[in-house]
Amino acid sequence: MLIKILGKGCKKCALLEENTKKALQELGIEATIEKVTDIDEIANLGVLQTPGLIVDGKIKLAGKIATTQKIKKLLS
């Protein structure tokens, strides 16, 4: 599983990454997490608001922070 965290490195992006890692650990899922900070690349991926979460090429979140519980639902 490839997970991309999209954002310029702000506090919200860091929280989304932290919640995603926690969700993966609680679910026992191994994944590669890639941070995308380049605005042009983020736009090319189809996300116009950050933070964003892409799982295996599919946009799961854009413009909001998800709780660990919400991310667990998105990954299941």
Steps between C-alpha positions, in 0.01 A plus 500: 500500500629845405371796698574858402463784748459824307587840641768762540609376841260692721374390841181354346703289257718370782191407703350315203825306458510417872137381498563293188800327654300428815211356295737274306658376821163430663381312191827311464539615140839561345519788256742740343430860595618766259481872574423726206577866565530645148185702421515422127526127569213519750284674238598244237380227737157669499504650849424872525487531880750366750555297699415212273513124524540268203492122543618286208430781253150586632426829672355422842514845663561856393498817703444343840663310779357158579502331836674167540157331509394664170825400333455142621160495325654640181773232502274204578 
